[in-house]
Amino acid sequence: MNQLIIVFEFKNPTLEKKNTLRNEIREYGKFAFLMDNACIIWTEETAANVRDNLKKNLISGDKIYVGTTSAPSAWLTSFSQDVTDYLKKNLK
């Protein structure tokens, strides 16, 4: 199983664009949104496959990064306790 971090940015952000992409990410089943435009997913797909799947929601000037991530990881934010617990349990 691959652990992938996804970071995205829209040239002209709208709530609809953000929600569309976030819903596409949710379809991977196992995910944790870290911030508004960043998340970690667990999938059998490669980073390139995930990028290619998600880029259909992007237009010229939008940006997306999909890369592998692993533990140990560290963060300093106001993540909810649920997200913190989920990351501690699932990051490998």
PDB file of N, CA, C and O in Angstrom:
ATOM      1  N   MET A   1       0.856  -1.177   0.000  1.00  0.00           N
ATOM      2  CA  MET A   1       0.000   0.000   0.000  1.00  0.00           C
ATOM      3  C   MET A   1       0.900   1.237   0.000  1.00  0.00           C
ATOM      4  O   MET A   1       1.843   1.325   0.787  1.00  0.00           O
ATOM      5  N   ASN A   2       0.606   2.180  -0.876  1.00  0.00           N
ATOM      6  CA  ASN A   2       1.361   3.430  -0.955  1.00  0.00           C
ATOM      7  C   ASN A   2       0.730   4.497  -0.070  1.00  0.00           C
ATOM      8  O   ASN A   2      -0.491   4.643  -0.021  1.00  0.00           O
ATOM      9  N   GLN A   3       1.575   5.227   0.619  1.00  0.00           N
ATOM     10  CA  GLN A   3       1.166   6.407   1.391  1.00  0.00           C
ATOM     11  C   GLN A   3       1.559   7.615   0.576  1.00  0.00           C
ATOM     12  O   GLN A   3       2.745   7.847   0.341  1.00  0.00           O
ATOM     13  N   LEU A   4       0.582   8.388   0.142  1.00  0.00           N
ATOM     14  CA  LEU A   4       0.863   9.516  -0.736  1.00  0.00           C
ATOM     15  C   LEU A   4       0.357  10.812  -0.130  1.00  0.00           C
ATOM     16  O   LEU A   4      -0.737  10.864   0.431  1.00  0.00           O
ATOM     17  N   ILE A   5       1.159  11.848  -0.249  1.00  0.00           N
ATOM     18  CA  ILE A   5       0.713  13.173   0.152  1.00  0.00           C
ATOM     19  C   ILE A   5       0.296  13.917  -1.108  1.00  0.00           C
ATOM     20  O   ILE A   5       0.977  13.859  -2.131  1.00  0.00           O
ATOM     21  N   ILE A   6      -0.813  14.605  -1.023  1.00  0.00           N
ATOM     22  CA  ILE A   6      -1.336  15.393  -2.135  1.00  0.00           C
ATOM     23  C   ILE A   6      -1.457  16.833  -1.659  1.00  0.00           C
ATOM     24  O   ILE A   6      -2.058  17.111  -0.621  1.00  0.00           O
ATOM     25  N   VAL A   7      -0.878  17.740  -2.431  1.00  0.00           N
ATOM     26  CA  VAL A   7      -0.989  19.173  -2.156  1.00  0.00           C
ATOM     27  C   VAL A   7      -1.478  19.824  -3.442  1.00  0.00           C
ATOM     28  O   VAL A   7      -0.934  19.562  -4.515  1.00  0.00           O
ATOM     29  N   PHE A   8      -2.494  20.664  -3.342  1.00  0.00           N
ATOM     30  CA  PHE A   8      -3.019  21.292  -4.552  1.00  0.00           C
ATOM     31  C   PHE A   8      -3.311  22.767  -4.312  1.00  0.00           C
ATOM     32  O   PHE A   8      -3.551  23.208  -3.188  1.00  0.00           O
ATOM     33  N   GLU A   9      -3.281  23.516  -5.421  1.00  0.00           N
ATOM     34  CA  GLU A   9      -3.529  24.957  -5.370  1.00  0.00           C
ATOM     35  C   GLU A   9      -4.214  25.350  -6.672  1.00  0.00           C
ATOM     36  O   GLU A   9      -3.793  24.938  -7.753  1.00  0.00           O
ATOM     37  N   PHE A  10      -5.258  26.138  -6.564  1.00  0.00           N
ATOM     38  CA  PHE A  10      -5.981  26.588  -7.743  1.00  0.00           C
ATOM     39  C   PHE A  10      -5.578  28.015  -8.088  1.00  0.00           C
ATOM     40  O   PHE A  10      -5.437  28.863  -7.206  1.00  0.00           O
ATOM     41  N   LYS A  11      -5.393  28.272  -9.384  1.00  0.00           N
ATOM     42  CA  LYS A  11      -5.082  29.631  -9.835  1.00  0.00           C
ATOM     43  C   LYS A  11      -6.240  30.563  -9.495  1.00  0.00           C
ATOM     44  O   LYS A  11      -6.031  31.671  -9.000  1.00  0.00           O
ATOM     45  N   ASN A  12      -7.457  30.111  -9.763  1.00  0.00           N
ATOM     46  CA  ASN A  12      -8.669  30.866  -9.442  1.00  0.00           C
ATOM     47  C   ASN A  12      -9.574  29.969  -8.598  1.00  0.00           C
ATOM     48  O   ASN A  12     -10.474  29.314  -9.124  1.00  0.00           O
ATOM     49  N   PRO A  13      -9.330  29.943  -7.286  1.00  0.00           N
ATOM     50  CA  PRO A  13     -10.073  29.003  -6.441  1.00  0.00           C
ATOM     51  C   PRO A  13     -11.555  29.355  -6.312  1.00  0.00           C
ATOM     52  O   PRO A  13     -11.936  30.520  -6.199  1.00  0.00           O
ATOM     53  N   THR A  14     -12.365  28.311  -6.332  1.00  0.00           N
ATOM     54  CA  THR A  14     -13.782  28.443  -6.001  1.00  0.00           C
ATOM     55  C   THR A  14     -14.124  27.283  -5.075  1.00  0.00           C
ATOM     56  O   THR A  14     -13.444  26.257  -5.072  1.00  0.00           O
ATOM     57  N   LEU A  15     -15.158  27.453  -4.309  1.00  0.00           N
ATOM     58  CA  LEU A  15     -15.595  26.387  -3.408  1.00  0.00           C
ATOM     59  C   LEU A  15     -15.973  25.141  -4.206  1.00  0.00           C
ATOM     60  O   LEU A  15     -15.694  24.020  -3.779  1.00  0.00           O
ATOM     61  N   GLU A  16     -16.597  25.332  -5.345  1.00  0.00           N
ATOM     62  CA  GLU A  16     -17.002  24.195  -6.174  1.00  0.00           C
ATOM     63  C   GLU A  16     -15.788  23.401  -6.665  1.00  0.00           C
ATOM     64  O   GLU A  16     -15.789  22.172  -6.613  1.00  0.00           O
ATOM     65  N   LYS A  17     -14.748  24.105  -7.144  1.00  0.00           N
ATOM     66  CA  LYS A  17     -13.540  23.414  -7.613  1.00  0.00           C
ATOM     67  C   LYS A  17     -12.880  22.646  -6.472  1.00  0.00           C
ATOM     68  O   LYS A  17     -12.480  21.494  -6.634  1.00  0.00           O
ATOM     69  N   LYS A  18     -12.772  23.301  -5.317  1.00  0.00           N
ATOM     70  CA  LYS A  18     -12.136  22.653  -4.169  1.00  0.00           C
ATOM     71  C   LYS A  18     -12.924  21.419  -3.744  1.00  0.00           C
ATOM     72  O   LYS A  18     -12.342  20.361  -3.507  1.00  0.00           O
ATOM     73  N   ASN A  19     -14.229  21.550  -3.647  1.00  0.00           N
ATOM     74  CA  ASN A  19     -15.054  20.421  -3.221  1.00  0.00           C
ATOM     75  C   ASN A  19     -15.021  19.276  -4.227  1.00  0.00           C
ATOM     76  O   ASN A  19     -15.027  18.110  -3.835  1.00  0.00           O
ATOM     77  N   THR A  20     -14.986  19.596  -5.513  1.00  0.00           N
ATOM     78  CA  THR A  20     -14.907  18.558  -6.539  1.00  0.00           C
ATOM     79  C   THR A  20     -13.630  17.748  -6.377  1.00  0.00           C
ATOM     80  O   THR A  20     -13.667  16.518  -6.395  1.00  0.00           O
ATOM     81  N   LEU A  21     -12.495  18.432  -6.218  1.00  0.00           N
ATOM     82  CA  LEU A  21     -11.228  17.721  -6.066  1.00  0.00           C
ATOM     83  C   LEU A  21     -11.179  16.956  -4.746  1.00  0.00           C
ATOM     84  O   LEU A  21     -10.719  15.814  -4.709  1.00  0.00           O
ATOM     85  N   ARG A  22     -11.646  17.568  -3.672  1.00  0.00           N
ATOM     86  CA  ARG A  22     -11.646  16.880  -2.379  1.00  0.00           C
ATOM     87  C   ARG A  22     -12.530  15.624  -2.425  1.00  0.00           C
ATOM     88  O   ARG A  22     -12.191  14.609  -1.818  1.00  0.00           O
ATOM     89  N   ASN A  23     -13.644  15.690  -3.131  1.00  0.00           N
ATOM     90  CA  ASN A  23     -14.507  14.510  -3.266  1.00  0.00           C
ATOM     91  C   ASN A  23     -13.831  13.416  -4.088  1.00  0.00           C
ATOM     92  O   ASN A  23     -13.988  12.233  -3.789  1.00  0.00           O
ATOM     93  N   GLU A  24     -13.082  13.800  -5.117  1.00  0.00           N
ATOM     94  CA  GLU A  24     -12.308  12.816  -5.889  1.00  0.00           C
ATOM     95  C   GLU A  24     -11.286  12.128  -4.984  1.00  0.00           C
ATOM     96  O   GLU A  24     -11.089  10.916  -5.072  1.00  0.00           O
ATOM     97  N   ILE A  25     -10.645  12.895  -4.126  1.00  0.00           N
ATOM     98  CA  ILE A  25      -9.659  12.338  -3.194  1.00  0.00           C
ATOM     99  C   ILE A  25     -10.342  11.382  -2.218  1.00  0.00           C
ATOM    100  O   ILE A  25      -9.803  10.318  -1.915  1.00  0.00           O
ATOM    101  N   ARG A  26     -11.499  11.746  -1.736  1.00  0.00           N
ATOM    102  CA  ARG A  26     -12.240  10.887  -0.801  1.00  0.00           C
ATOM    103  C   ARG A  26     -12.568   9.522  -1.405  1.00  0.00           C
ATOM    104  O   ARG A  26     -12.710   8.538  -0.678  1.00  0.00           O
ATOM    105  N   GLU A  27     -12.688   9.460  -2.725  1.00  0.00           N
ATOM    106  CA  GLU A  27     -13.014   8.194  -3.385  1.00  0.00           C
ATOM    107  C   GLU A  27     -11.911   7.152  -3.225  1.00  0.00           C
ATOM    108  O   GLU A  27     -12.141   5.969  -3.473  1.00  0.00           O
ATOM    109  N   TYR A  28     -10.717   7.577  -2.813  1.00  0.00           N
ATOM    110  CA  TYR A  28      -9.652   6.606  -2.557  1.00  0.00           C
ATOM    111  C   TYR A  28      -9.929   5.808  -1.286  1.00  0.00           C
ATOM    112  O   TYR A  28      -9.288   4.785  -1.048  1.00  0.00           O
ATOM    113  N   GLY A  29     -10.869   6.263  -0.474  1.00  0.00           N
ATOM    114  CA  GLY A  29     -11.330   5.484   0.676  1.00  0.00           C
ATOM    115  C   GLY A  29     -10.597   5.748   1.971  1.00  0.00           C
ATOM    116  O   GLY A  29     -11.226   6.015   2.995  1.00  0.00           O
ATOM    117  N   LYS A  30      -9.296   5.680   1.945  1.00  0.00           N
ATOM    118  CA  LYS A  30      -8.512   5.881   3.161  1.00  0.00           C
ATOM    119  C   LYS A  30      -7.717   7.168   2.985  1.00  0.00           C
ATOM    120  O   LYS A  30      -6.787   7.225   2.179  1.00  0.00           O
ATOM    121  N   PHE A  31      -8.084   8.200   3.740  1.00  0.00           N
ATOM    122  CA  PHE A  31      -7.483   9.516   3.553  1.00  0.00           C
ATOM    123  C   PHE A  31      -7.535  10.306   4.844  1.00  0.00           C
ATOM    124  O   PHE A  31      -8.313   9.998   5.747  1.00  0.00           O
ATOM    125  N   ALA A  32      -6.699  11.327   4.921  1.00  0.00           N
ATOM    126  CA  ALA A  32      -6.734  12.281   6.032  1.00  0.00           C
ATOM    127  C   ALA A  32      -6.385  13.647   5.466  1.00  0.00           C
ATOM    128  O   ALA A  32      -5.283  13.848   4.955  1.00  0.00           O
ATOM    129  N   PHE A  33      -7.322  14.587   5.555  1.00  0.00           N
ATOM    130  CA  PHE A  33      -7.033  15.953   5.130  1.00  0.00           C
ATOM    131  C   PHE A  33      -6.239  16.637   6.228  1.00  0.00           C
ATOM    132  O   PHE A  33      -6.679  16.724   7.375  1.00  0.00           O
ATOM    133  N   LEU A  34      -5.060  17.120   5.856  1.00  0.00           N
ATOM    134  CA  LEU A  34      -4.168  17.774   6.809  1.00  0.00           C
ATOM    135  C   LEU A  34      -4.499  19.249   6.940  1.00  0.00           C
ATOM    136  O   LEU A  34      -4.529  19.801   8.039  1.00  0.00           O
ATOM    137  N   MET A  35      -4.744  19.867   5.817  1.00  0.00           N
ATOM    138  CA  MET A  35      -5.099  21.276   5.728  1.00  0.00           C
ATOM    139  C   MET A  35      -6.119  21.405   4.609  1.00  0.00           C
ATOM    140  O   MET A  35      -6.531  20.410   4.013  1.00  0.00           O
ATOM    141  N   ASP A  36      -6.514  22.615   4.334  1.00  0.00           N
ATOM    142  CA  ASP A  36      -7.537  22.843   3.325  1.00  0.00           C
ATOM    143  C   ASP A  36      -7.158  22.225   1.976  1.00  0.00           C
ATOM    144  O   ASP A  36      -8.011  21.655   1.296  1.00  0.00           O
ATOM    145  N   ASN A  37      -5.895  22.335   1.591  1.00  0.00           N
ATOM    146  CA  ASN A  37      -5.455  21.879   0.275  1.00  0.00           C
ATOM    147  C   ASN A  37      -4.360  20.823   0.350  1.00  0.00           C
ATOM    148  O   ASN A  37      -3.525  20.738  -0.550  1.00  0.00           O
ATOM    149  N   ALA A  38      -4.350  20.027   1.397  1.00  0.00           N
ATOM    150  CA  ALA A  38      -3.330  18.986   1.540  1.00  0.00           C
ATOM    151  C   ALA A  38      -3.913  17.788   2.275  1.00  0.00           C
ATOM    152  O   ALA A  38      -4.681  17.933   3.226  1.00  0.00           O
ATOM    153  N   CYS A  39      -3.535  16.606   1.815  1.00  0.00           N
ATOM    154  CA  CYS A  39      -4.027  15.394   2.465  1.00  0.00           C
ATOM    155  C   CYS A  39      -3.054  14.246   2.233  1.00  0.00           C
ATOM    156  O   CYS A  39      -2.143  14.336   1.410  1.00  0.00           O
ATOM    157  N   ILE A  40      -3.263  13.187   2.964  1.00  0.00           N
ATOM    158  CA  ILE A  40      -2.549  11.934   2.769  1.00  0.00           C
ATOM    159  C   ILE A  40      -3.587  10.886   2.411  1.00  0.00           C
ATOM    160  O   ILE A  40      -4.658  10.819   3.013  1.00  0.00           O
ATOM    161  N   ILE A  41      -3.250  10.063   1.412  1.00  0.00           N
ATOM    162  CA  ILE A  41      -4.117   8.938   1.068  1.00  0.00           C
ATOM    163  C   ILE A  41      -3.301   7.658   1.124  1.00  0.00           C
ATOM    164  O   ILE A  41      -2.076   7.677   1.011  1.00  0.00           O
ATOM    165  N   TRP A  42      -4.002   6.545   1.301  1.00  0.00           N
ATOM    166  CA  TRP A  42      -3.402   5.220   1.267  1.00  0.00           C
ATOM    167  C   TRP A  42      -4.066   4.488   0.108  1.00  0.00           C
ATOM    168  O   TRP A  42      -5.288   4.346   0.074  1.00  0.00           O
ATOM    169  N   THR A  43      -3.254   4.022  -0.842  1.00  0.00           N
ATOM    170  CA  THR A  43      -3.795   3.421  -2.057  1.00  0.00           C
ATOM    171  C   THR A  43      -2.784   2.462  -2.675  1.00  0.00           C
ATOM    172  O   THR A  43      -1.588   2.539  -2.394  1.00  0.00           O
ATOM    173  N   GLU A  44      -3.270   1.575  -3.503  1.00  0.00           N
ATOM    174  CA  GLU A  44      -2.395   0.688  -4.276  1.00  0.00           C
ATOM    175  C   GLU A  44      -1.857   1.403  -5.517  1.00  0.00           C
ATOM    176  O   GLU A  44      -0.917   0.918  -6.147  1.00  0.00           O
ATOM    177  N   GLU A  45      -2.435   2.535  -5.871  1.00  0.00           N
ATOM    178  CA  GLU A  45      -2.011   3.268  -7.062  1.00  0.00           C
ATOM    179  C   GLU A  45      -0.689   3.998  -6.824  1.00  0.00           C
ATOM    180  O   GLU A  45      -0.318   4.283  -5.685  1.00  0.00           O
ATOM    181  N   THR A  46       0.008   4.291  -7.912  1.00  0.00           N
ATOM    182  CA  THR A  46       1.253   5.053  -7.825  1.00  0.00           C
ATOM    183  C   THR A  46       0.945   6.541  -7.753  1.00  0.00           C
ATOM    184  O   THR A  46      -0.172   6.972  -8.040  1.00  0.00           O
ATOM    185  N   ALA A  47       1.944   7.315  -7.370  1.00  0.00           N
ATOM    186  CA  ALA A  47       1.788   8.771  -7.316  1.00  0.00           C
ATOM    187  C   ALA A  47       1.403   9.312  -8.693  1.00  0.00           C
ATOM    188  O   ALA A  47       0.528  10.172  -8.798  1.00  0.00           O
ATOM    189  N   ALA A  48       2.049   8.814  -9.743  1.00  0.00           N
ATOM    190  CA  ALA A  48       1.744   9.286 -11.099  1.00  0.00           C
ATOM    191  C   ALA A  48       0.305   8.957 -11.498  1.00  0.00           C
ATOM    192  O   ALA A  48      -0.363   9.776 -12.129  1.00  0.00           O
ATOM    193  N   ASN A  49      -0.175   7.773 -11.137  1.00  0.00           N
ATOM    194  CA  ASN A  49      -1.559   7.407 -11.456  1.00  0.00           C
ATOM    195  C   ASN A  49      -2.553   8.304 -10.728  1.00  0.00           C
ATOM    196  O   ASN A  49      -3.548   8.733 -11.312  1.00  0.00           O
ATOM    197  N   VAL A  50      -2.289   8.586  -9.462  1.00  0.00           N
ATOM    198  CA  VAL A  50      -3.180   9.462  -8.693  1.00  0.00           C
ATOM    199  C   VAL A  50      -3.172  10.859  -9.301  1.00  0.00           C
ATOM    200  O   VAL A  50      -4.226  11.469  -9.485  1.00  0.00           O
ATOM    201  N   ARG A  51      -1.977  11.365  -9.614  1.00  0.00           N
ATOM    202  CA  ARG A  51      -1.883  12.687 -10.245  1.00  0.00           C
ATOM    203  C   ARG A  51      -2.696  12.726 -11.530  1.00  0.00           C
ATOM    204  O   ARG A  51      -3.469  13.658 -11.757  1.00  0.00           O
ATOM    205  N   ASP A  52      -2.519  11.707 -12.373  1.00  0.00           N
ATOM    206  CA  ASP A  52      -3.232  11.686 -13.648  1.00  0.00           C
ATOM    207  C   ASP A  52      -4.739  11.609 -13.451  1.00  0.00           C
ATOM    208  O   ASP A  52      -5.492  12.207 -14.219  1.00  0.00           O
ATOM    209  N   ASN A  53      -5.188  10.885 -12.436  1.00  0.00           N
ATOM    210  CA  ASN A  53      -6.613  10.795 -12.151  1.00  0.00           C
ATOM    211  C   ASN A  53      -7.168  12.138 -11.666  1.00  0.00           C
ATOM    212  O   ASN A  53      -8.262  12.537 -12.064  1.00  0.00           O
ATOM    213  N   LEU A  54      -6.424  12.824 -10.818  1.00  0.00           N
ATOM    214  CA  LEU A  54      -6.919  14.074 -10.242  1.00  0.00           C
ATOM    215  C   LEU A  54      -6.778  15.265 -11.182  1.00  0.00           C
ATOM    216  O   LEU A  54      -7.520  16.238 -11.047  1.00  0.00           O
ATOM    217  N   LYS A  55      -5.851  15.215 -12.123  1.00  0.00           N
ATOM    218  CA  LYS A  55      -5.605  16.388 -12.964  1.00  0.00           C
ATOM    219  C   LYS A  55      -6.768  16.706 -13.898  1.00  0.00           C
ATOM    220  O   LYS A  55      -6.823  17.802 -14.456  1.00  0.00           O
ATOM    221  N   LYS A  56      -7.692  15.773 -14.076  1.00  0.00           N
ATOM    222  CA  LYS A  56      -8.865  16.062 -14.913  1.00  0.00           C
ATOM    223  C   LYS A  56      -9.708  17.187 -14.316  1.00  0.00           C
ATOM    224  O   LYS A  56     -10.520  17.797 -15.011  1.00  0.00           O
ATOM    225  N   ASN A  57      -9.510  17.456 -13.027  1.00  0.00           N
ATOM    226  CA  ASN A  57     -10.247  18.526 -12.348  1.00  0.00           C
ATOM    227  C   ASN A  57      -9.496  19.854 -12.368  1.00  0.00           C
ATOM    228  O   ASN A  57      -9.976  20.843 -11.813  1.00  0.00           O
ATOM    229  N   LEU A  58      -8.332  19.888 -12.996  1.00  0.00           N
ATOM    230  CA  LEU A  58      -7.489  21.077 -12.975  1.00  0.00           C
ATOM    231  C   LEU A  58      -7.470  21.748 -14.337  1.00  0.00           C
ATOM    232  O   LEU A  58      -7.696  21.114 -15.367  1.00  0.00           O
ATOM    233  N   ILE A  59      -7.192  23.060 -14.318  1.00  0.00           N
ATOM    234  CA  ILE A  59      -7.039  23.818 -15.550  1.00  0.00           C
ATOM    235  C   ILE A  59      -5.662  24.466 -15.541  1.00  0.00           C
ATOM    236  O   ILE A  59      -4.942  24.404 -14.545  1.00  0.00           O
ATOM    237  N   SER A  60      -5.305  25.082 -16.648  1.00  0.00           N
ATOM    238  CA  SER A  60      -4.004  25.736 -16.768  1.00  0.00           C
ATOM    239  C   SER A  60      -3.801  26.722 -15.625  1.00  0.00           C
ATOM    240  O   SER A  60      -4.665  27.555 -15.352  1.00  0.00           O
ATOM    241  N   GLY A  61      -2.673  26.625 -14.972  1.00  0.00           N
ATOM    242  CA  GLY A  61      -2.368  27.499 -13.843  1.00  0.00           C
ATOM    243  C   GLY A  61      -2.621  26.863 -12.493  1.00  0.00           C
ATOM    244  O   GLY A  61      -2.072  27.314 -11.487  1.00  0.00           O
ATOM    245  N   ASP A  62      -3.451  25.812 -12.448  1.00  0.00           N
ATOM    246  CA  ASP A  62      -3.646  25.065 -11.206  1.00  0.00           C
ATOM    247  C   ASP A  62      -2.409  24.204 -10.960  1.00  0.00           C
ATOM    248  O   ASP A  62      -1.674  23.884 -11.894  1.00  0.00           O
ATOM    249  N   LYS A  63      -2.184  23.831  -9.709  1.00  0.00           N
ATOM    250  CA  LYS A  63      -1.005  23.042  -9.351  1.00  0.00           C
ATOM    251  C   LYS A  63      -1.415  21.858  -8.490  1.00  0.00           C
ATOM    252  O   LYS A  63      -2.352  21.933  -7.696  1.00  0.00           O
ATOM    253  N   ILE A  64      -0.682  20.755  -8.672  1.00  0.00           N
ATOM    254  CA  ILE A  64      -0.895  19.593  -7.817  1.00  0.00           C
ATOM    255  C   ILE A  64       0.444  18.889  -7.623  1.00  0.00           C
ATOM    256  O   ILE A  64       1.251  18.795  -8.548  1.00  0.00           O
ATOM    257  N   TYR A  65       0.663  18.403  -6.420  1.00  0.00           N
ATOM    258  CA  TYR A  65       1.842  17.600  -6.101  1.00  0.00           C
ATOM    259  C   TYR A  65       1.340  16.318  -5.461  1.00  0.00           C
ATOM    260  O   TYR A  65       0.525  16.353  -4.539  1.00  0.00           O
ATOM    261  N   VAL A  66       1.829  15.185  -5.952  1.00  0.00           N
ATOM    262  CA  VAL A  66       1.529  13.886  -5.353  1.00  0.00           C
ATOM    263  C   VAL A  66       2.868  13.178  -5.159  1.00  0.00           C
ATOM    264  O   VAL A  66       3.601  12.953  -6.123  1.00  0.00           O
ATOM    265  N   GLY A  67       3.183  12.833  -3.928  1.00  0.00           N
ATOM    266  CA  GLY A  67       4.446  12.168  -3.641  1.00  0.00           C
ATOM    267  C   GLY A  67       4.294  11.182  -2.504  1.00  0.00           C
ATOM    268  O   GLY A  67       3.300  11.196  -1.778  1.00  0.00           O
ATOM    269  N   THR A  68       5.290  10.328  -2.358  1.00  0.00           N
ATOM    270  CA  THR A  68       5.248   9.357  -1.270  1.00  0.00           C
ATOM    271  C   THR A  68       5.643  10.026   0.043  1.00  0.00           C
ATOM    272  O   THR A  68       6.404  10.994   0.062  1.00  0.00           O
ATOM    273  N   THR A  69       5.120   9.498   1.116  1.00  0.00           N
ATOM    274  CA  THR A  69       5.437  10.001   2.448  1.00  0.00           C
ATOM    275  C   THR A  69       5.542   8.805   3.390  1.00  0.00           C
ATOM    276  O   THR A  69       4.999   7.736   3.110  1.00  0.00           O
ATOM    277  N   SER A  70       6.228   8.987   4.482  1.00  0.00           N
ATOM    278  CA  SER A  70       6.371   7.881   5.431  1.00  0.00           C
ATOM    279  C   SER A  70       6.641   8.417   6.825  1.00  0.00           C
ATOM    280  O   SER A  70       6.910   9.603   7.014  1.00  0.00           O
ATOM    281  N   ALA A  71       6.563   7.533   7.779  1.00  0.00           N
ATOM    282  CA  ALA A  71       6.907   7.871   9.153  1.00  0.00           C
ATOM    283  C   ALA A  71       8.410   7.698   9.293  1.00  0.00           C
ATOM    284  O   ALA A  71       8.977   6.880   8.569  1.00  0.00           O
ATOM    285  N   PRO A  72       9.071   8.395  10.151  1.00  0.00           N
ATOM    286  CA  PRO A  72       8.457   9.323  11.091  1.00  0.00           C
ATOM    287  C   PRO A  72       8.058  10.622  10.410  1.00  0.00           C
ATOM    288  O   PRO A  72       8.717  11.082   9.478  1.00  0.00           O
ATOM    289  N   SER A  73       7.000  11.186  10.878  1.00  0.00           N
ATOM    290  CA  SER A  73       6.501  12.475  10.415  1.00  0.00           C
ATOM    291  C   SER A  73       6.267  13.349  11.634  1.00  0.00           C
ATOM    292  O   SER A  73       6.091  12.851  12.746  1.00  0.00           O
ATOM    293  N   ALA A  74       6.266  14.635  11.419  1.00  0.00           N
ATOM    294  CA  ALA A  74       6.027  15.560  12.529  1.00  0.00           C
ATOM    295  C   ALA A  74       5.163  16.708  12.038  1.00  0.00           C
ATOM    296  O   ALA A  74       5.217  17.083  10.866  1.00  0.00           O
ATOM    297  N   TRP A  75       4.377  17.255  12.929  1.00  0.00           N
ATOM    298  CA  TRP A  75       3.542  18.392  12.575  1.00  0.00           C
ATOM    299  C   TRP A  75       3.303  19.242  13.799  1.00  0.00           C
ATOM    300  O   TRP A  75       3.397  18.781  14.937  1.00  0.00           O
ATOM    301  N   LEU A  76       2.995  20.480  13.539  1.00  0.00           N
ATOM    302  CA  LEU A  76       2.654  21.429  14.596  1.00  0.00           C
ATOM    303  C   LEU A  76       1.502  22.264  14.069  1.00  0.00           C
ATOM    304  O   LEU A  76       1.707  23.272  13.392  1.00  0.00           O
ATOM    305  N   THR A  77       0.309  21.843  14.380  1.00  0.00           N
ATOM    306  CA  THR A  77      -0.881  22.530  13.894  1.00  0.00           C
ATOM    307  C   THR A  77      -2.009  22.306  14.879  1.00  0.00           C
ATOM    308  O   THR A  77      -1.834  21.736  15.956  1.00  0.00           O
ATOM    309  N   SER A  78      -3.137  22.765  14.479  1.00  0.00           N
ATOM    310  CA  SER A  78      -4.322  22.522  15.297  1.00  0.00           C
ATOM    311  C   SER A  78      -5.185  21.443  14.653  1.00  0.00           C
ATOM    312  O   SER A  78      -6.407  21.577  14.587  1.00  0.00           O
ATOM    313  N   PHE A  79      -4.542  20.358  14.171  1.00  0.00           N
ATOM    314  CA  PHE A  79      -5.316  19.232  13.655  1.00  0.00           C
ATOM    315  C   PHE A  79      -6.266  18.766  14.747  1.00  0.00           C
ATOM    316  O   PHE A  79      -5.958  18.842  15.936  1.00  0.00           O
ATOM    317  N   SER A  80      -7.411  18.289  14.326  1.00  0.00           N
ATOM    318  CA  SER A  80      -8.316  17.720  15.318  1.00  0.00           C
ATOM    319  C   SER A  80      -7.668  16.474  15.915  1.00  0.00           C
ATOM    320  O   SER A  80      -6.772  15.879  15.315  1.00  0.00           O
ATOM    321  N   GLN A  81      -8.123  16.096  17.081  1.00  0.00           N
ATOM    322  CA  GLN A  81      -7.580  14.902  17.727  1.00  0.00           C
ATOM    323  C   GLN A  81      -7.827  13.667  16.872  1.00  0.00           C
ATOM    324  O   GLN A  81      -6.997  12.759  16.836  1.00  0.00           O
ATOM    325  N   ASP A  82      -8.972  13.627  16.179  1.00  0.00           N
ATOM    326  CA  ASP A  82      -9.275  12.494  15.296  1.00  0.00           C
ATOM    327  C   ASP A  82      -8.231  12.352  14.197  1.00  0.00           C
ATOM    328  O   ASP A  82      -7.764  11.247  13.921  1.00  0.00           O
ATOM    329  N   VAL A  83      -7.858  13.478  13.561  1.00  0.00           N
ATOM    330  CA  VAL A  83      -6.855  13.436  12.492  1.00  0.00           C
ATOM    331  C   VAL A  83      -5.501  13.046  13.064  1.00  0.00           C
ATOM    332  O   VAL A  83      -4.799  12.220  12.479  1.00  0.00           O
ATOM    333  N   THR A  84      -5.125  13.625  14.193  1.00  0.00           N
ATOM    334  CA  THR A  84      -3.852  13.283  14.829  1.00  0.00           C
ATOM    335  C   THR A  84      -3.793  11.793  15.152  1.00  0.00           C
ATOM    336  O   THR A  84      -2.794  11.137  14.856  1.00  0.00           O
ATOM    337  N   ASP A  85      -4.837  11.257  15.748  1.00  0.00           N
ATOM    338  CA  ASP A  85      -4.873   9.833  16.086  1.00  0.00           C
ATOM    339  C   ASP A  85      -4.814   8.964  14.828  1.00  0.00           C
ATOM    340  O   ASP A  85      -4.125   7.945  14.803  1.00  0.00           O
ATOM    341  N   TYR A  86      -5.538   9.373  13.790  1.00  0.00           N
ATOM    342  CA  TYR A  86      -5.562   8.620  12.539  1.00  0.00           C
ATOM    343  C   TYR A  86      -4.171   8.570  11.917  1.00  0.00           C
ATOM    344  O   TYR A  86      -3.733   7.520  11.448  1.00  0.00           O
ATOM    345  N   LEU A  87      -3.478   9.709  11.913  1.00  0.00           N
ATOM    346  CA  LEU A  87      -2.124   9.750  11.357  1.00  0.00           C
ATOM    347  C   LEU A  87      -1.169   8.884  12.168  1.00  0.00           C
ATOM    348  O   LEU A  87      -0.387   8.121  11.601  1.00  0.00           O
ATOM    349  N   LYS A  88      -1.230   8.996  13.482  1.00  0.00           N
ATOM    350  CA  LYS A  88      -0.341   8.194  14.325  1.00  0.00           C
ATOM    351  C   LYS A  88      -0.572   6.702  14.110  1.00  0.00           C
ATOM    352  O   LYS A  88       0.375   5.915  14.124  1.00  0.00           O
ATOM    353  N   LYS A  89      -1.813   6.320  13.913  1.00  0.00           N
ATOM    354  CA  LYS A  89      -2.150   4.911  13.719  1.00  0.00           C
ATOM    355  C   LYS A  89      -1.733   4.409  12.337  1.00  0.00           C
ATOM    356  O   LYS A  89      -1.297   3.265  12.203  1.00  0.00           O
ATOM    357  N   ASN A  90      -1.861   5.248  11.313  1.00  0.00           N
ATOM    358  CA  ASN A  90      -1.721   4.766   9.944  1.00  0.00           C
ATOM    359  C   ASN A  90      -0.420   5.106   9.239  1.00  0.00           C
ATOM    360  O   ASN A  90      -0.062   4.425   8.278  1.00  0.00           O
ATOM    361  N   LEU A  91       0.305   6.133   9.677  1.00  0.00           N
ATOM    362  CA  LEU A  91       1.564   6.446   9.003  1.00  0.00           C
ATOM    363  C   LEU A  91       2.575   5.347   9.265  1.00  0.00           C
ATOM    364  O   LEU A  91       2.787   4.945  10.409  1.00  0.00           O
ATOM    365  N   LYS A  92       3.177   4.878   8.235  1.00  0.00           N
ATOM    366  CA  LYS A  92       4.148   3.786   8.342  1.00  0.00           C
ATOM    367  C   LYS A  92       5.480   4.219   7.774  1.00  0.00           C
ATOM    368  O   LYS A  92       6.433   3.439   7.771  1.00  0.00           O
TER     369      LYS A  92
END
